Amino acid sequence: MITNATATLLNRRPSKVLGRAQRGETVVIEKFGEPCAVIIPHPRKTSGAEIAKRLRRLKPMPDAAGAVEKIVKNMDDVSRHSYGLD
């Protein structure tokens, strides 16, 4: 979702504007009615279990959720290993 905020609001109530971004909104900052900046939400890391949970809600292929969960877990294991986190 994209929302607008004024530079004045950002200056006076930064936590309100940043809160929108934390909730997943893209915030376009306007100064004198013209867009001058964009605040985008930071991408959230999604676990394999969360992806699988979302896929299980989809029909008619709930079996794909288990396969995707394994793939993502392997990806997590590889990245953890490559950064020396295991």
C-alpha positions in Angstrom: 0.0 0.0 0.0 1.2 3.5 -0.8 0.4 6.5 1.4 1.4 10.1 1.5 2.8 12.2 4.3 4.0 15.8 4.4 7.5 16.8 5.3 6.0 18.7 8.3 4.4 15.5 9.6 7.7 13.7 9.2 9.5 16.5 11.1 6.9 16.7 13.9 5.8 13.1 14.3 8.6 10.8 12.8 7.4 7.8 14.7 4.0 8.0 13.1 5.4 8.0 9.6 8.0 5.3 10.4 5.2 3.2 12.0 3.4 3.2 8.7 6.5 1.8 7.0 6.9 -0.8 9.8 3.4 -2.0 9.0 4.4 -2.5 5.4 3.3 0.8 3.8 5.3 2.7 1.3 5.2 6.4 2.4 5.7 9.2 -0.2 7.0 12.3 1.6 5.7 15.6 0.0 7.2 19.0 0.4 5.1 21.9 -0.8 2.7 19.4 -2.4 5.4 17.8 -4.5 6.9 14.3 -3.8 10.5 14.6 -2.6 11.3 11.3 -0.9 10.0 7.8 -0.4 10.2 5.6 2.7 9.9 1.9 1.9 9.4 -0.9 4.4 12.5 -3.0 5.1 11.9 -6.6 3.6 11.1 -9.0 6.4 12.9 -12.4 6.5 10.3 -15.1 6.1 11.0 -18.6 7.4 10.4 -21.7 5.5 7.8 -22.7 8.1 5.9 -19.4 7.5 6.0 -19.8 3.7 4.7 -23.4 4.1 1.9 -22.2 6.4 0.8 -19.7 3.8 1.0 -22.3 1.0 -1.1 -24.8 3.0 -3.9 -22.2 2.9 -3.9 -22.3 -0.8 -5.8 -25.0 -2.6 -5.6 -27.5 -4.4 -1.8 -28.1 -3.9 -1.2 -28.2 -0.1 1.5 -30.9 -0.6 3.7 -28.3 -2.2 4.0 -26.5 1.1 6.2 -29.3 2.6 8.5 -29.3 -0.4 9.0 -25.6 -0.3 9.6 -25.7 3.4 12.4 -28.2 2.9 13.9 -26.1 0.1 13.9 -22.9 2.1 15.3 -24.7 5.2 18.2 -26.0 3.0 18.8 -22.4 1.8 18.8 -21.2 5.4 21.3 -23.9 6.3 23.6 -23.1 3.4 23.6 -19.3 4.2 24.1 -20.0 7.9 27.1 -22.2 7.0 28.5 -19.7 4.5 28.5 -17.0 7.1 29.9 -19.3 9.8 26.8 -19.2 11.9 26.5 -22.9 12.6 
